[in-house]
């Protein structure tokens, strides 16, 4: 899945430049999708995001 790799690289880049405010909508979307699938999205510290 190339798209998964692209998302991973984009997230790493955003973290690198410190634009965590832009990651928030992405993280919220991932959380919503994961809730539908029965998974839990965690942040870098392992806490529930």
C-alpha distance matrix in Angstrom:
0.0 3.8 5.4 5.6 6.9 9.1 10.4 11.3 13.0 14.8 16.0 17.4 19.1 20.6 22.0 23.2 25.3 26.4 25.4 24.9 26.4 23.5 21.2 23.3 22.2 18.5 19.5 21.7 19.0 16.8 20.0 20.7 17.5 17.9 21.5 20.6 18.5 21.2 19.6 21.3 19.8 21.8 22.7 23.2 26.5 25.1 27.0 25.9 24.6
3.8 0.0 3.8 5.5 5.2 6.3 8.8 10.0 10.7 12.3 14.3 15.5 16.6 18.5 20.2 21.1 22.9 24.4 23.4 23.4 25.0 21.8 19.9 22.5 21.4 17.8 19.4 21.8 19.2 17.4 20.9 21.8 18.9 19.6 23.3 22.7 21.0 23.6 21.8 22.9 20.9 22.6 22.9 23.1 26.6 25.8 27.7 26.7 25.1
5.4 3.8 0.0 3.8 5.4 5.0 6.2 8.6 9.9 10.4 12.3 14.2 15.3 16.4 18.4 19.8 21.3 22.4 21.0 20.7 22.0 18.7 16.9 19.3 17.9 14.3 16.2 18.4 15.7 14.2 17.8 18.6 15.8 17.0 20.6 20.0 18.7 21.5 19.7 20.7 18.6 20.5 20.7 21.4 25.0 24.2 25.7 24.4 22.4
5.6 5.5 3.8 0.0 3.8 5.4 5.2 6.2 8.7 9.9 10.6 12.4 14.3 15.4 16.6 18.3 20.3 21.1 20.0 19.3 20.9 18.1 15.6 17.9 17.0 13.3 14.3 16.8 14.5 12.2 15.7 17.0 14.3 14.7 18.4 18.3 16.7 19.0 16.8 17.6 15.5 17.2 17.6 18.2 21.7 20.7 22.4 21.3 19.7
6.9 5.2 5.4 3.8 0.0 3.8 5.4 5.1 6.2 8.5 9.9 10.6 12.3 14.3 15.4 16.4 18.6 19.9 19.3 19.1 21.2 18.4 16.2 19.0 18.7 15.0 16.0 19.0 17.2 15.0 18.4 20.1 17.7 17.8 21.6 21.9 20.1 22.1 19.6 20.0 17.5 18.5 18.4 18.2 21.8 21.4 23.4 22.9 21.2
9.1 6.3 5.0 5.4 3.8 0.0 3.8 5.4 5.2 6.1 8.6 9.9 10.5 12.2 14.2 15.2 16.7 18.3 17.2 17.5 19.2 16.1 14.4 17.5 16.9 13.4 15.3 18.1 16.3 14.8 18.4 19.9 17.9 18.7 22.3 22.5 21.4 23.6 21.2 21.3 18.5 19.5 18.9 19.0 22.7 22.6 24.3 23.6 21.4
10.4 8.8 6.2 5.2 5.4 3.8 0.0 3.8 5.5 5.1 6.1 8.6 9.9 10.5 12.3 14.1 15.6 16.4 15.0 14.7 16.3 13.3 11.2 14.0 13.4 9.8 11.5 14.4 12.7 11.2 14.8 16.4 14.7 15.4 18.9 19.5 18.7 20.6 18.2 18.0 15.0 16.2 15.7 16.2 19.9 19.7 21.0 20.1 17.7
11.3 10.0 8.6 6.2 5.1 5.4 3.8 0.0 3.8 5.5 5.2 6.2 8.7 10.0 10.7 12.2 14.6 15.4 14.9 14.3 16.7 14.3 11.7 14.7 15.1 11.5 12.1 15.5 14.5 12.3 15.4 17.7 16.2 16.0 19.6 20.7 19.4 20.8 17.9 17.4 14.3 14.7 13.9 13.7 17.4 17.4 19.3 19.0 17.0
13.0 10.7 9.9 8.7 6.2 5.2 5.5 3.8 0.0 3.8 5.5 5.1 6.2 8.7 9.9 10.4 12.5 14.2 14.0 14.4 16.9 14.4 12.6 16.1 16.6 13.4 14.5 18.0 17.2 15.5 18.6 20.9 19.5 19.7 23.2 24.2 23.1 24.6 21.6 20.9 17.6 17.7 16.3 15.5 19.3 19.9 21.9 21.9 19.7
14.8 12.3 10.4 9.9 8.5 6.1 5.1 5.5 3.8 0.0 3.8 5.4 5.1 6.2 8.6 9.7 10.8 12.3 11.2 11.9 13.9 11.0 9.7 13.4 13.6 10.8 12.6 15.8 15.1 14.1 17.3 19.4 18.5 19.1 22.4 23.5 22.9 24.5 21.7 20.8 17.3 17.6 15.9 15.7 19.5 20.3 21.6 21.3 18.6
16.0 14.3 12.3 10.6 9.9 8.6 6.1 5.2 5.5 3.8 0.0 3.8 5.4 5.1 6.2 8.5 10.1 10.5 9.7 9.3 11.8 9.6 7.3 10.8 11.8 8.9 9.8 13.4 13.3 12.0 14.8 17.3 16.8 17.0 20.0 21.7 21.1 22.2 19.2 17.8 14.2 14.0 12.2 12.0 15.8 16.6 17.9 17.7 15.0
17.4 15.5 14.2 12.4 10.6 9.9 8.6 6.2 5.1 5.4 3.8 0.0 3.8 5.5 5.2 6.0 8.8 9.8 10.4 10.5 13.7 12.1 10.1 13.6 15.2 12.6 12.9 16.6 16.9 15.3 17.7 20.6 20.0 19.7 22.9 24.7 23.8 24.6 21.3 19.7 16.1 15.2 13.0 11.7 15.4 16.7 18.5 19.1 16.8
19.1 16.6 15.3 14.3 12.3 10.5 9.9 8.7 6.2 5.1 5.4 3.8 0.0 3.8 5.4 4.9 6.4 8.6 8.9 10.4 13.1 11.3 10.5 14.2 15.6 13.5 14.6 18.1 18.3 17.4 20.0 22.5 22.1 22.4 25.4 27.1 26.5 27.6 24.4 22.9 19.2 18.4 15.9 14.7 18.3 19.9 21.5 21.9 19.3
20.6 18.5 16.4 15.4 14.3 12.2 10.5 10.0 8.7 6.2 5.1 5.5 3.8 0.0 3.8 5.4 5.4 6.1 5.4 6.8 9.3 7.6 7.2 10.9 12.5 11.0 12.1 15.4 16.0 15.6 18.0 20.4 20.6 21.0 23.7 25.6 25.5 26.4 23.4 21.5 17.7 17.0 14.3 13.7 17.1 18.9 19.8 20.0 16.9
22.0 20.2 18.4 16.6 15.4 14.2 12.3 10.7 9.9 8.6 6.2 5.2 5.4 3.8 0.0 3.8 5.5 4.9 6.1 6.2 9.8 9.4 8.0 11.2 13.7 12.3 12.2 15.7 17.0 16.0 17.8 20.7 21.1 20.9 23.5 25.7 25.5 25.9 22.6 20.3 16.5 15.0 11.9 10.7 13.9 16.0 17.1 17.9 15.3
23.2 21.1 19.8 18.3 16.4 15.2 14.1 12.2 10.4 9.7 8.5 6.0 4.9 5.4 3.8 0.0 3.8 5.5 7.9 9.3 12.6 12.2 11.5 14.8 17.2 15.7 16.0 19.4 20.5 19.5 21.5 24.4 24.6 24.3 27.1 29.3 28.8 29.3 25.9 23.7 20.0 18.3 15.1 13.3 16.3 18.7 20.2 21.4 18.9
25.3 22.9 21.3 20.3 18.6 16.7 15.6 14.6 12.5 10.8 10.1 8.8 6.4 5.4 5.5 3.8 0.0 3.8 5.8 8.5 11.1 10.8 11.3 14.4 16.7 15.9 16.7 19.7 20.9 20.6 22.6 25.2 25.7 25.9 28.4 30.5 30.5 31.1 27.9 25.6 21.8 20.4 17.1 15.8 18.6 21.2 22.1 23.0 20.2
26.4 24.4 22.4 21.1 19.9 18.3 16.4 15.4 14.2 12.3 10.5 9.8 8.6 6.1 4.9 5.5 3.8 0.0 3.8 5.6 8.4 9.2 9.6 12.0 14.8 14.6 14.8 17.6 19.4 19.2 20.6 23.3 24.3 24.4 26.5 28.9 29.1 29.4 26.2 23.6 19.9 18.2 14.7 13.7 16.1 18.9 19.3 20.2 17.3
25.4 23.4 21.0 20.0 19.3 17.2 15.0 14.9 14.0 11.2 9.7 10.4 8.9 5.4 6.1 7.9 5.8 3.8 0.0 3.8 5.4 5.6 6.9 9.4 11.7 11.9 12.7 15.1 16.7 17.2 18.7 21.0 22.2 22.7 24.7 26.9 27.5 28.0 25.2 22.7 19.0 18.0 14.8 14.8 17.4 19.6 19.6 19.8 16.5
24.9 23.4 20.7 19.3 19.1 17.5 14.7 14.3 14.4 11.9 9.3 10.5 10.4 6.8 6.2 9.3 8.5 5.6 3.8 0.0 3.8 5.3 4.9 6.5 9.7 10.0 9.8 12.2 14.4 14.6 15.6 18.2 19.6 19.8 21.6 24.0 24.7 24.9 22.0 19.4 15.7 14.6 11.5 11.9 14.4 16.4 16.0 16.1 12.8
26.4 25.0 22.0 20.9 21.2 19.2 16.3 16.7 16.9 13.9 11.8 13.7 13.1 9.3 9.8 12.6 11.1 8.4 5.4 3.8 0.0 3.8 5.4 5.4 8.0 9.7 10.1 11.4 13.7 14.9 15.7 17.6 19.5 20.2 21.6 23.9 25.1 25.5 23.0 20.4 17.0 16.4 13.7 14.9 17.1 18.7 17.7 17.2 13.6
23.5 21.8 18.7 18.1 18.4 16.1 13.3 14.3 14.4 11.0 9.6 12.1 11.3 7.6 9.4 12.2 10.8 9.2 5.6 5.3 3.8 0.0 3.8 5.5 6.5 7.4 9.1 10.8 12.0 13.3 15.0 16.6 17.9 19.1 20.8 22.7 23.8 24.7 22.3 20.3 16.7 16.8 14.5 15.8 18.5 19.8 19.2 18.3 14.6
21.2 19.9 16.9 15.6 16.2 14.4 11.2 11.7 12.6 9.7 7.3 10.1 10.5 7.2 8.0 11.5 11.3 9.6 6.9 4.9 5.4 3.8 0.0 3.8 5.7 5.2 5.9 8.5 9.9 10.3 12.0 14.2 15.3 16.0 17.9 20.0 20.7 21.4 18.9 16.7 13.1 13.2 11.1 12.5 15.4 16.4 16.0 15.1 11.5
23.3 22.5 19.3 17.9 19.0 17.5 14.0 14.7 16.1 13.4 10.8 13.6 14.2 10.9 11.2 14.8 14.4 12.0 9.4 6.5 5.4 5.5 3.8 0.0 3.8 5.4 5.0 6.0 8.5 9.7 10.3 12.2 14.2 14.9 16.1 18.4 19.7 20.1 17.9 15.5 12.3 12.5 10.8 13.2 15.4 16.0 14.8 13.3 9.6
22.2 21.4 17.9 17.0 18.7 16.9 13.4 15.1 16.6 13.6 11.8 15.2 15.6 12.5 13.7 17.2 16.7 14.8 11.7 9.7 8.0 6.5 5.7 3.8 0.0 3.8 5.4 5.0 6.1 8.5 9.7 10.5 12.3 14.0 15.2 16.8 18.4 19.5 17.7 16.0 13.2 14.4 13.5 16.1 18.6 18.6 17.4 15.3 11.7
18.5 17.8 14.3 13.3 15.0 13.4 9.8 11.5 13.4 10.8 8.9 12.6 13.5 11.0 12.3 15.7 15.9 14.6 11.9 10.0 9.7 7.4 5.2 5.4 3.8 0.0 3.8 5.4 5.1 6.1 8.6 9.9 10.6 12.1 14.1 15.6 16.5 17.8 15.8 14.5 11.3 12.8 12.2 14.6 17.5 17.3 16.8 14.8 11.5
19.5 19.4 16.2 14.3 16.0 15.3 11.5 12.1 14.5 12.6 9.8 12.9 14.6 12.1 12.2 16.0 16.7 14.8 12.7 9.8 10.1 9.1 5.9 5.0 5.4 3.8 0.0 3.8 5.4 5.0 6.1 8.6 9.8 10.2 12.0 14.3 15.0 15.6 13.2 11.3 8.0 9.3 8.9 11.7 14.2 13.8 13.0 11.0 7.7
21.7 21.8 18.4 16.8 19.0 18.1 14.4 15.5 18.0 15.8 13.4 16.6 18.1 15.4 15.7 19.4 19.7 17.6 15.1 12.2 11.4 10.8 8.5 6.0 5.0 5.4 3.8 0.0 3.8 5.4 5.0 6.2 8.7 9.7 10.4 12.5 14.2 14.8 13.2 11.4 9.1 11.0 11.3 14.6 16.6 15.7 14.2 11.4 8.2
19.0 19.2 15.7 14.5 17.2 16.3 12.7 14.5 17.2 15.1 13.3 16.9 18.3 16.0 17.0 20.5 20.9 19.4 16.7 14.4 13.7 12.0 9.9 8.5 6.1 5.1 5.4 3.8 0.0 3.8 5.4 5.1 6.2 8.5 9.8 10.9 12.5 14.0 12.8 12.2 10.1 12.8 13.6 16.7 19.1 17.9 16.9 14.0 11.2
16.8 17.4 14.2 12.2 15.0 14.8 11.2 12.3 15.5 14.1 12.0 15.3 17.4 15.6 16.0 19.5 20.6 19.2 17.2 14.6 14.9 13.3 10.3 9.7 8.5 6.1 5.0 5.4 3.8 0.0 3.8 5.5 5.1 5.9 8.5 9.9 10.4 11.7 9.9 9.3 7.1 10.1 11.4 14.4 16.8 15.3 14.8 12.2 9.9
20.0 20.9 17.8 15.7 18.4 18.4 14.8 15.4 18.6 17.3 14.8 17.7 20.0 18.0 17.8 21.5 22.6 20.6 18.7 15.6 15.7 15.0 12.0 10.3 9.7 8.6 6.1 5.0 5.4 3.8 0.0 3.8 5.5 5.0 6.0 8.6 9.7 9.9 8.2 6.9 5.5 8.7 10.6 14.2 15.8 13.9 12.7 9.5 7.7
20.7 21.8 18.6 17.0 20.1 19.9 16.4 17.7 20.9 19.4 17.3 20.6 22.5 20.4 20.7 24.4 25.2 23.3 21.0 18.2 17.6 16.6 14.2 12.2 10.5 9.9 8.6 6.2 5.1 5.5 3.8 0.0 3.8 5.4 5.1 6.5 8.8 9.8 9.6 9.4 9.1 12.4 14.4 17.9 19.6 17.6 16.1 12.6 11.0
17.5 18.9 15.8 14.3 17.7 17.9 14.7 16.2 19.5 18.5 16.8 20.0 22.1 20.6 21.1 24.6 25.7 24.3 22.2 19.6 19.5 17.9 15.3 14.2 12.3 10.6 9.8 8.7 6.2 5.1 5.5 3.8 0.0 3.8 5.4 5.2 6.4 8.7 8.5 9.6 9.4 13.1 15.4 18.6 20.5 18.3 17.6 14.4 13.1
17.9 19.6 17.0 14.7 17.8 18.7 15.4 16.0 19.7 19.1 17.0 19.7 22.4 21.0 20.9 24.3 25.9 24.4 22.7 19.8 20.2 19.1 16.0 14.9 14.0 12.1 10.2 9.7 8.5 5.9 5.0 5.4 3.8 0.0 3.8 5.3 4.9 5.8 4.8 6.1 6.7 10.5 13.4 16.5 18.1 15.4 14.9 11.9 11.4
21.5 23.3 20.6 18.4 21.6 22.3 18.9 19.6 23.2 22.4 20.0 22.9 25.4 23.7 23.5 27.1 28.4 26.5 24.7 21.6 21.6 20.8 17.9 16.1 15.2 14.1 12.0 10.4 9.8 8.5 6.0 5.1 5.4 3.8 0.0 3.8 5.4 4.9 5.7 6.7 8.4 11.9 15.0 18.4 19.4 16.6 15.4 11.8 11.8
20.6 22.7 20.0 18.3 21.9 22.5 19.5 20.7 24.2 23.5 21.7 24.7 27.1 25.6 25.7 29.3 30.5 28.9 26.9 24.0 23.9 22.7 20.0 18.4 16.8 15.6 14.3 12.5 10.9 9.9 8.6 6.5 5.2 5.3 3.8 0.0 3.8 5.6 7.7 9.9 11.6 15.3 18.3 21.6 22.9 20.0 19.0 15.6 15.3
18.5 21.0 18.7 16.7 20.1 21.4 18.7 19.4 23.1 22.9 21.1 23.8 26.5 25.5 25.5 28.8 30.5 29.1 27.5 24.7 25.1 23.8 20.7 19.7 18.4 16.5 15.0 14.2 12.5 10.4 9.7 8.8 6.4 4.9 5.4 3.8 0.0 3.8 5.7 9.0 11.0 14.6 17.8 20.7 22.1 19.0 18.7 15.7 15.9
21.2 23.6 21.5 19.0 22.1 23.6 20.6 20.8 24.6 24.5 22.2 24.6 27.6 26.4 25.9 29.3 31.1 29.4 28.0 24.9 25.5 24.7 21.4 20.1 19.5 17.8 15.6 14.8 14.0 11.7 9.9 9.8 8.7 5.8 4.9 5.6 3.8 0.0 3.8 6.9 10.0 13.1 16.7 19.7 20.4 17.1 16.5 13.5 14.5
19.6 21.8 19.7 16.8 19.6 21.2 18.2 17.9 21.6 21.7 19.2 21.3 24.4 23.4 22.6 25.9 27.9 26.2 25.2 22.0 23.0 22.3 18.9 17.9 17.7 15.8 13.2 13.2 12.8 9.9 8.2 9.6 8.5 4.8 5.7 7.7 5.7 3.8 0.0 3.8 6.6 9.6 13.2 16.0 16.9 13.6 13.4 10.8 11.8
21.3 22.9 20.7 17.6 20.0 21.3 18.0 17.4 20.9 20.8 17.8 19.7 22.9 21.5 20.3 23.7 25.6 23.6 22.7 19.4 20.4 20.3 16.7 15.5 16.0 14.5 11.3 11.4 12.2 9.3 6.9 9.4 9.6 6.1 6.7 9.9 9.0 6.9 3.8 0.0 3.8 6.3 10.0 13.0 13.5 10.3 9.7 7.0 8.3
19.8 20.9 18.6 15.5 17.5 18.5 15.0 14.3 17.6 17.3 14.2 16.1 19.2 17.7 16.5 20.0 21.8 19.9 19.0 15.7 17.0 16.7 13.1 12.3 13.2 11.3 8.0 9.1 10.1 7.1 5.5 9.1 9.4 6.7 8.4 11.6 11.0 10.0 6.6 3.8 0.0 3.8 6.9 10.1 11.4 8.9 8.6 6.2 6.0
21.8 22.6 20.5 17.2 18.5 19.5 16.2 14.7 17.7 17.6 14.0 15.2 18.4 17.0 15.0 18.3 20.4 18.2 18.0 14.6 16.4 16.8 13.2 12.5 14.4 12.8 9.3 11.0 12.8 10.1 8.7 12.4 13.1 10.5 11.9 15.3 14.6 13.1 9.6 6.3 3.8 0.0 3.8 6.8 7.6 5.2 5.4 4.6 5.0
22.7 22.9 20.7 17.6 18.4 18.9 15.7 13.9 16.3 15.9 12.2 13.0 15.9 14.3 11.9 15.1 17.1 14.7 14.8 11.5 13.7 14.5 11.1 10.8 13.5 12.2 8.9 11.3 13.6 11.4 10.6 14.4 15.4 13.4 15.0 18.3 17.8 16.7 13.2 10.0 6.9 3.8 0.0 3.8 5.5 5.3 5.7 6.4 5.4
23.2 23.1 21.4 18.2 18.2 19.0 16.2 13.7 15.5 15.7 12.0 11.7 14.7 13.7 10.7 13.3 15.8 13.7 14.8 11.9 14.9 15.8 12.5 13.2 16.1 14.6 11.7 14.6 16.7 14.4 14.2 17.9 18.6 16.5 18.4 21.6 20.7 19.7 16.0 13.0 10.1 6.8 3.8 0.0 3.8 5.5 7.5 9.6 9.1
26.5 26.6 25.0 21.7 21.8 22.7 19.9 17.4 19.3 19.5 15.8 15.4 18.3 17.1 13.9 16.3 18.6 16.1 17.4 14.4 17.1 18.5 15.4 15.4 18.6 17.5 14.2 16.6 19.1 16.8 15.8 19.6 20.5 18.1 19.4 22.9 22.1 20.4 16.9 13.5 11.4 7.6 5.5 3.8 0.0 3.8 5.6 8.8 9.5
25.1 25.8 24.2 20.7 21.4 22.6 19.7 17.4 19.9 20.3 16.6 16.7 19.9 18.9 16.0 18.7 21.2 18.9 19.6 16.4 18.7 19.8 16.4 16.0 18.6 17.3 13.8 15.7 17.9 15.3 13.9 17.6 18.3 15.4 16.6 20.0 19.0 17.1 13.6 10.3 8.9 5.2 5.3 5.5 3.8 0.0 3.8 6.6 8.4
27.0 27.7 25.7 22.4 23.4 24.3 21.0 19.3 21.9 21.6 17.9 18.5 21.5 19.8 17.1 20.2 22.1 19.3 19.6 16.0 17.7 19.2 16.0 14.8 17.4 16.8 13.0 14.2 16.9 14.8 12.7 16.1 17.6 14.9 15.4 19.0 18.7 16.5 13.4 9.7 8.6 5.4 5.7 7.5 5.6 3.8 0.0 3.8 6.1
25.9 26.7 24.4 21.3 22.9 23.6 20.1 19.0 21.9 21.3 17.7 19.1 21.9 20.0 17.9 21.4 23.0 20.2 19.8 16.1 17.2 18.3 15.1 13.3 15.3 14.8 11.0 11.4 14.0 12.2 9.5 12.6 14.4 11.9 11.8 15.6 15.7 13.5 10.8 7.0 6.2 4.6 6.4 9.6 8.8 6.6 3.8 0.0 3.8
24.6 25.1 22.4 19.7 21.2 21.4 17.7 17.0 19.7 18.6 15.0 16.8 19.3 16.9 15.3 18.9 20.2 17.3 16.5 12.8 13.6 14.6 11.5 9.6 11.7 11.5 7.7 8.2 11.2 9.9 7.7 11.0 13.1 11.4 11.8 15.3 15.9 14.5 11.8 8.3 6.0 5.0 5.4 9.1 9.5 8.4 6.1 3.8 0.0
